[in-house]
Amino acid sequence: MLLNLINLAFEINKETVLTSLDFMWKGMLGIMTVIVVITLIVTLMAKLDSKAEKKSGSQS
């Protein structure tokens, strides 16, 4: 009886842990995606800015 109860508690706990790990993994994946997107946008803007500077520098 006690062993059965411990096993049941372990099963419930295991499911809870796996669910929270799943949430954490999705959250980490989302944060990493946002970081990569922001990095790409900043890099692209820096490249466009340097091109615009070269054009304006050659005109004046």
Stockholm file with secondary structure:
# STOCKHOLM 1.0

chainA/1-60         MLLNLINLAFEINKETVLTSLDFMWKGMLGIMTVIVVITLIVTLMAKLDSKAEKKSGSQS
#=GR chainA/1-60 SS CHHHHHHHHHHHHHHHHHHHHHHHHHHHHHHHHHHHHHHHHHHHHHHHHHHHHHHHHHHC
#=GC SS_cons        CHHHHHHHHHHHHHHHHHHHHHHHHHHHHHHHHHHHHHHHHHHHHHHHHHHHHHHHHHHC
//
